[in-house]
Amino acid sequence: MIDPLITFVLLAAIVAVSIGGAKLVSRLLDRRDYTASQRSREAQVIALAKAEIAATKRGDLLAAARYAERQEANHVS
């Protein structure tokens, strides 16, 4: 009588640990993807800011305004 109960409890524990491990791995992978996309967005904003500063130094205010508009569009998205 006790042997089938112990077997069932051990099997349930193994299933619970397996599901928990799978959820943890899934969260870590999602976090890694989010971090990578965040770095990409940050690099894009930095590149646009540098281009805007360079255009302003050259005196090309129209190009600087275009870069500023792109930066604002990136922040909204």
N, CA, C and O of each residue as an XYZ file, in Angstrom:
308
protein
N       0.814     -1.195      0.000
C       0.000      0.000      0.000
C       0.863      1.267      0.000
O       0.536      2.239     -0.680
N       1.940      1.258      0.744
C       2.767      2.457      0.851
C       3.673      2.598     -0.368
O       3.975      3.721     -0.771
N       4.108      1.513     -0.956
C       5.011      1.596     -2.104
C       4.406      2.354     -3.284
O       5.088      3.208     -3.852
N       3.157      2.085     -3.681
C       2.599      2.869     -4.788
C       2.460      4.351     -4.437
O       2.628      5.203     -5.309
N       2.161      4.669     -3.195
C       2.031      6.068     -2.774
C       3.380      6.789     -2.853
O       3.459      7.918     -3.339
N       4.425      6.139     -2.377
C       5.766      6.738     -2.434
C       6.196      6.920     -3.884
O       6.790      7.942     -4.229
N       5.904      5.952     -4.727
C       6.245      6.043     -6.146
C       5.526      7.227     -6.787
O       6.122      7.981     -7.556
N       4.248      7.383     -6.469
C       3.463      8.487     -7.027
C       4.013      9.840     -6.551
O       4.136     10.773     -7.345
N       4.335      9.941     -5.283
C       4.858     11.195     -4.734
C       6.214     11.536     -5.365
O       6.460     12.691     -5.712
N       7.073     10.562     -5.511
C       8.365     10.813     -6.141
C       8.214     11.234     -7.601
O       8.919     12.125     -8.073
N       7.296     10.590     -8.307
C       7.038     10.952     -9.700
C       6.487     12.375     -9.793
O       6.889     13.141    -10.669
N       5.581     12.723     -8.904
C       5.026     14.084     -8.891
C       6.116     15.109     -8.579
O       6.127     16.192     -9.165
N       7.026     14.787     -7.672
C       8.119     15.702     -7.339
C       9.046     15.897     -8.539
O       9.490     17.013     -8.809
N       9.333     14.832     -9.244
C      10.192     14.917    -10.430
C       9.536     15.793    -11.498
O      10.199     16.616    -12.129
N       8.230     15.608    -11.695
C       7.502     16.419    -12.680
C       7.523     17.886    -12.271
O       7.746     18.756    -13.112
N       7.295     18.175    -10.988
C       7.284     19.559    -10.516
C       8.648     20.222    -10.703
O       8.722     21.374    -11.130
N       9.713     19.513    -10.389
C      11.059     20.069    -10.549
C      11.377     20.279    -12.031
O      12.009     21.272    -12.393
N      10.951     19.367    -12.877
C      11.198     19.503    -14.316
C      10.467     20.711    -14.890
O      11.040     21.469    -15.672
N       9.220     20.893    -14.510
C       8.448     22.041    -14.996
C       9.061     23.347    -14.488
O       9.172     24.315    -15.239
N       9.457     23.373    -13.221
C      10.098     24.569    -12.672
C      11.395     24.895    -13.388
O      11.669     26.060    -13.675
N      12.192     23.884    -13.677
C      13.437     24.103    -14.406
C      13.189     24.634    -15.812
O      13.905     25.516    -16.285
N      12.173     24.094    -16.475
C      11.842     24.559    -17.829
C      11.374     26.015    -17.805
O      11.723     26.794    -18.692
N      10.592     26.381    -16.801
C      10.132     27.775    -16.692
C      11.305     28.716    -16.432
O      11.363     29.812    -16.989
N      12.231     28.289    -15.591
C      13.399     29.115    -15.293
C      14.244     29.341    -16.537
O      14.668     30.465    -16.805
N      14.488     28.296    -17.287
C      15.273     28.421    -18.521
C      14.551     29.325    -19.514
O      15.184     30.144    -20.180
N      13.253     29.186    -19.615
C      12.469     30.027    -20.522
C      12.580     31.501    -20.143
O      12.760     32.358    -21.008
N      12.474     31.788    -18.860
C      12.599     33.180    -18.411
C      13.979     33.738    -18.699
O      14.110     34.884    -19.127
N      15.006     32.941    -18.469
C      16.369     33.407    -18.734
C      16.586     33.694    -20.215
O      17.238     34.675    -20.571
N      16.045     32.846    -21.074
C      16.182     33.075    -22.513
C      15.411     34.318    -22.949
O      15.896     35.089    -23.778
N      14.217     34.518    -22.397
C      13.446     35.717    -22.721
C      14.181     36.971    -22.273
O      14.201     37.977    -22.983
N      14.777     36.906    -21.105
C      15.510     38.055    -20.576
C      16.721     38.375    -21.451
O      17.045     39.539    -21.686
N      17.383     37.319    -21.928
C      18.548     37.519    -22.793
C      18.131     38.194    -24.097
O      18.824     39.095    -24.571
N      17.012     37.772    -24.683
C      16.520     38.398    -25.911
C      16.165     39.862    -25.677
O      16.458     40.721    -26.509
N      15.530     40.140    -24.536
C      15.153     41.514    -24.220
C      16.393     42.390    -24.069
O      16.429     43.513    -24.573
N      17.397     41.883    -23.385
C      18.623     42.641    -23.173
C      19.324     42.930    -24.498
O      19.841     44.028    -24.706
N      19.340     41.952    -25.382
C      19.981     42.152    -26.690
C      19.252     43.218    -27.500
O      19.891     44.063    -28.126
N      17.934     43.186    -27.495
C      17.185     44.185    -28.257
C      17.324     45.568    -27.626
O      17.344     46.577    -28.332
N      17.420     45.614    -26.298
C      17.613     46.892    -25.619
C      18.975     47.487    -25.981
O      19.079     48.691    -26.212
N      20.004     46.669    -26.032
C      21.334     47.154    -26.419
C      21.316     47.686    -27.851
O      21.953     48.694    -28.156
N      20.586     47.007    -28.714
C      20.490     47.447    -30.100
C      19.820     48.820    -30.188
O      20.277     49.699    -30.919
N      18.737     48.991    -29.437
C      18.052     50.295    -29.437
C      18.945     51.382    -28.875
O      18.966     52.496    -29.400
N      19.692     51.079    -27.805
C      20.594     52.063    -27.224
C      21.688     52.453    -28.211
O      22.029     53.631    -28.319
N      22.236     51.494    -28.920
C      23.277     51.779    -29.911
C      22.724     52.654    -31.028
O      23.418     53.542    -31.524
N      21.486     52.408    -31.423
C      20.872     53.209    -32.478
C      20.672     54.650    -32.011
O      20.920     55.586    -32.772
N      20.230     54.834    -30.785
C      20.025     56.185    -30.258
C      21.354     56.922    -30.158
O      21.435     58.108    -30.477
N      22.391     56.227    -29.718
C      23.710     56.853    -29.609
C      24.233     57.256    -30.985
O      24.795     58.339    -31.146
N      24.048     56.388    -31.975
C      24.500     56.711    -33.335
C      23.760     57.924    -33.889
O      24.365     58.792    -34.518
N      22.452     57.983    -33.653
C      21.689     59.141    -34.134
C      22.119     60.420    -33.419
O      22.196     61.483    -34.035
N      22.396     60.318    -32.136
C      22.839     61.505    -31.391
C      24.182     62.004    -31.910
O      24.388     63.208    -32.061
N      25.093     61.073    -32.183
C      26.396     61.464    -32.720
C      26.242     62.112    -34.101
O      26.913     63.097    -34.407
N      25.363     61.557    -34.922
C      25.136     62.125    -36.253
C      24.522     63.517    -36.145
O      24.859     64.420    -36.911
N      23.616     63.675    -35.181
C      22.989     64.985    -34.979
C      24.024     66.020    -34.532
O      24.012     67.158    -35.003
N      24.908     65.626    -33.632
C      25.958     66.547    -33.165
C      26.896     66.909    -34.310
O      27.271     68.071    -34.464
N      27.274     65.918    -35.113
C      28.160     66.192    -36.251
C      27.489     67.124    -37.254
O      28.133     68.033    -37.777
N      26.213     66.911    -37.528
C      25.503     67.780    -38.471
C      25.397     69.199    -37.924
O      25.508     70.168    -38.674
N      25.183     69.318    -36.625
C      25.098     70.649    -36.019
C      26.444     71.365    -36.105
O      26.490     72.563    -36.384
N      27.526     70.651    -35.871
C      28.858     71.260    -35.960
C      29.173     71.708    -37.375
O      29.854     72.712    -37.581
N      28.666     70.947    -38.364
C      28.890     71.331    -39.764
C      28.024     72.507    -40.157
O      28.282     73.155    -41.171
N      27.001     72.792    -39.369
C      26.092     73.880    -39.699
C      24.902     73.410    -40.518
O      24.120     74.230    -41.000
N      24.758     72.119    -40.678
C      23.638     71.555    -41.440
C      22.468     71.323    -40.480
O      22.239     70.208    -40.011
N      21.743     72.393    -40.205
C      20.679     72.319    -39.206
C      19.493     71.491    -39.685
O      18.775     70.907    -38.873
N      19.284     71.436    -40.994
C      18.184     70.618    -41.514
C      18.452     69.134    -41.261
O      17.552     68.396    -40.860
N      19.678     68.707    -41.494
C      20.028     67.314    -41.220
C      19.958     67.035    -39.723
O      19.508     65.963    -39.318
N      20.393     67.976    -38.903
C      20.324     67.801    -37.454
C      18.878     67.649    -37.010
O      18.579     66.843    -36.128
N      17.983     68.414    -37.612
C      16.566     68.312    -37.266
C      16.006     66.950    -37.677
O      15.192     66.368    -36.960
N      16.445     66.445    -38.831
C      15.989     65.117    -39.265
C      16.447     64.038    -38.286
O      15.676     63.143    -37.940
N      17.695     64.122    -37.842
C      18.201     63.145    -36.880
C      17.434     63.236    -35.556
O      17.137     62.220    -34.927
N      17.123     64.458    -35.150
C      16.364     64.643    -33.907
C      14.970     64.026    -34.039
O      14.465     63.419    -33.095
N      14.354     64.183    -35.209
C      13.031     63.581    -35.424
C      13.107     62.058    -35.382
O      12.218     61.403    -34.838
N      14.160     61.500    -35.954
C      14.316     60.037    -35.897
C      14.483     59.548    -34.466
O      13.945     58.508    -34.085
N      15.241     60.315    -33.672
C      15.431     59.939    -32.276
C      14.093     59.962    -31.528
O      13.800     59.059    -30.745
N      13.294     60.989    -31.770
C      11.994     61.069    -31.117
C      11.098     59.918    -31.539
O      10.347     59.381    -30.725
N      11.173     59.536    -32.811
C      10.356     58.411    -33.290
C      10.800     57.114    -32.626
O       9.967     56.254    -32.338
N      12.094     56.960    -32.381
C      12.601     55.757    -31.697
C      12.146     55.704    -30.253
O      11.879     54.619    -29.736
N      12.050     56.833    -29.595
C      11.626     56.850    -28.198
C      10.142     56.527    -28.070
O       9.718     55.931    -27.080
N       9.359     56.913    -29.060
C       7.914     56.653    -29.025
C       7.631     55.186    -29.245
O       6.719     54.645    -28.621
N       8.391     54.506    -30.125
C       8.131     53.108    -30.457
C       8.385     52.169    -29.313
O       8.206     50.960    -29.456
